[in-house]
Amino acid sequence: MAGAKEVRTKIASIKSTQKITKAMQMVAASKMRRAQERMSASKPYAEKMLGVISHLARATPEYRHSFMAVERARKRVGYIIVSSDRGLCGGLNSNLFRRLIVEIKEQKAAGVEPVFCTIGTKALAFFRRFGGKVLGQATHLGDKPHIESLIGTVKVMLDAFEAKEIDAIYVASNEFVNTMTQRPVIRQLVPLVPGEQATMPLHWDYIYEPDAKTVLDSLLTRYIEALVYQGVVENGACEQAARMVAMKSASDNAGELISELQLIYNKARQAAITQEISEIVSGAAAV
Amino acid sequence: MAMTIHVDIVSAEGAIHSGLATMVFATAEMGEVGIAPRHTAFISRLRPGDVRVQKENGEQEHFYVSGGMIEVQPMAVTVLADTAIRAQNLDEAAALEAKRKAEDALAGHAAEFEYAKAQAELADAIAQLRAIERMRKMKSS
């Protein structure tokens, strides 16, 4: 039977693919746990900061930082797009980009020109194909992203905002719902969306060193960086979860295929043996 | 029992310390400050340096911060520590670097070609598996 050998090589090749996908699945599972820990570890910082900022905003109404200013007419808006560096994570990045394309179309229909900053190689590759003005980028953040590597990208956007080149900044990333579900979301960063704070009567104020303006400036920059950083770590957790699921289904598919091919192979082998025996028997009968 | 104040030291990458203290020392913008419980509300930037937390049992814990903010409320101290060394010109340089990289990448310097190729091949194999699977399902149904 000619088929047997071909089926065997096919089985071997699918098996080696399965080995890879299985290994990737397990690596992703262990990385996901750590990524989730990082995700929750980054939350208190931004929360504490928001508390201070909202208090400062109430305490010093005479100084309005441009990030907290009222909305101005939008001509151009900036997007910070958080994507993964690596592929093979299911539809994670493409879902985000699809959501983004819809958003961009809406903005363009309203006469607003979007500009972009990308984080992660996938977003960069996307804009290379899709076109669009990319102001800054950061890639290869690794599994343990550091806020340090985001400072530049965020500053490019904030500078453009302060120079009134853009009128709002959004961040687009994936939201970690659970291991099976990740949802692409686009959040507004600047101007800051005022949270629903209880209006607490104010009878006290901070002593500022050196003054309210300097303190508020550096706080706000850090706050926005922290929000972007949160997006990045959350996206990291999403990436690992999506990869784990994608690799699991790939391994399962490979397993099913192997068992089916194995059946075909066994049949072919059996047919070859039967044929040989019948040849021998008929040969012996002829003698 | 001595009067205590709650201290939280957090950075963007995680909480560093949380607990009660009888006194906290930090290097603020205008010089070192010592904060005792019931200190008046105070906020300042921090210089790179030590944050010392004196605990109830008299022990002192040291934390190095490369800058950040300190917020003091009568019963709580919050140190928002930077994980990166910050300075105006350093930030400026980082921004320029991000811009330059974007321009470079869009001009199309293909880096990490080998890795990308291997990954593309693997993605191809997985897509094949999926396609076969789908075909088979269609056939059987």
Chai-1 contact restraints between the chains, C-beta under 6 A:
chainA,res_idxA,chainB,res_idxB,connection_type,confidence,min_distance_angstrom,max_distance_angstrom,comment,restraint_id
A,T17,B,A125,contact,1.0,0.0,6.0,A-B,restraint_1
A,A41,B,G14,contact,1.0,0.0,6.0,A-B,restraint_2
A,S42,B,A12,contact,1.0,0.0,6.0,A-B,restraint_3
A,P44,B,V10,contact,1.0,0.0,6.0,A-B,restraint_4
A,P44,B,A15,contact,1.0,0.0,6.0,A-B,restraint_5
A,Y45,B,V10,contact,1.0,0.0,6.0,A-B,restraint_6
A,Y45,B,A12,contact,1.0,0.0,6.0,A-B,restraint_7
A,K48,B,V10,contact,1.0,0.0,6.0,A-B,restraint_8
A,K48,B,T78,contact,1.0,0.0,6.0,A-B,restraint_9
A,V52,B,E71,contact,1.0,0.0,6.0,A-B,restraint_10
A,G87,B,Q119,contact,1.0,0.0,6.0,A-B,restraint_11
A,L124,B,A105,contact,1.0,0.0,6.0,A-B,restraint_12
A,V134,B,A102,contact,1.0,0.0,6.0,A-B,restraint_13
A,V134,B,L106,contact,1.0,0.0,6.0,A-B,restraint_14
A,G136,B,A98,contact,1.0,0.0,6.0,A-B,restraint_15
A,G136,B,K99,contact,1.0,0.0,6.0,A-B,restraint_16
A,G136,B,A102,contact,1.0,0.0,6.0,A-B,restraint_17
A,Q137,B,K101,contact,1.0,0.0,6.0,A-B,restraint_18
A,Q137,B,A102,contact,1.0,0.0,6.0,A-B,restraint_19
A,A138,B,A98,contact,1.0,0.0,6.0,A-B,restraint_20
A,I147,B,A12,contact,1.0,0.0,6.0,A-B,restraint_21
A,I147,B,T83,contact,1.0,0.0,6.0,A-B,restraint_22
A,I147,B,A84,contact,1.0,0.0,6.0,A-B,restraint_23
A,E148,B,A84,contact,1.0,0.0,6.0,A-B,restraint_24
A,I151,B,D91,contact,1.0,0.0,6.0,A-B,restraint_25
A,I151,B,A94,contact,1.0,0.0,6.0,A-B,restraint_26
A,G152,B,A94,contact,1.0,0.0,6.0,A-B,restraint_27
A,G152,B,A95,contact,1.0,0.0,6.0,A-B,restraint_28
A,G152,B,E97,contact,1.0,0.0,6.0,A-B,restraint_29
A,G152,B,A98,contact,1.0,0.0,6.0,A-B,restraint_30
A,T153,B,A98,contact,1.0,0.0,6.0,A-B,restraint_31
A,K155,B,D91,contact,1.0,0.0,6.0,A-B,restraint_32
A,K155,B,A95,contact,1.0,0.0,6.0,A-B,restraint_33
A,V156,B,A95,contact,1.0,0.0,6.0,A-B,restraint_34
A,V156,B,A98,contact,1.0,0.0,6.0,A-B,restraint_35
A,V156,B,K99,contact,1.0,0.0,6.0,A-B,restraint_36
A,W204,B,A41,contact,1.0,0.0,6.0,A-B,restraint_37
A,Y206,B,A41,contact,1.0,0.0,6.0,A-B,restraint_38
A,Y206,B,F42,contact,1.0,0.0,6.0,A-B,restraint_39
A,Y206,B,I43,contact,1.0,0.0,6.0,A-B,restraint_40
A,I207,B,F42,contact,1.0,0.0,6.0,A-B,restraint_41
A,Y208,B,I43,contact,1.0,0.0,6.0,A-B,restraint_42
A,E209,B,A28,contact,1.0,0.0,6.0,A-B,restraint_43
A,E209,B,E29,contact,1.0,0.0,6.0,A-B,restraint_44
A,E209,B,M30,contact,1.0,0.0,6.0,A-B,restraint_45
A,E209,B,S44,contact,1.0,0.0,6.0,A-B,restraint_46
A,P210,B,E29,contact,1.0,0.0,6.0,A-B,restraint_47
A,V215,B,I43,contact,1.0,0.0,6.0,A-B,restraint_48
A,S218,B,R45,contact,1.0,0.0,6.0,A-B,restraint_49
A,A226,B,A12,contact,1.0,0.0,6.0,A-B,restraint_50
A,Y229,B,A12,contact,1.0,0.0,6.0,A-B,restraint_51
A,A250,B,I126,contact,1.0,0.0,6.0,A-B,restraint_52
A,N253,B,L129,contact,1.0,0.0,6.0,A-B,restraint_53
A,N253,B,E133,contact,1.0,0.0,6.0,A-B,restraint_54
A,A254,B,L129,contact,1.0,0.0,6.0,A-B,restraint_55
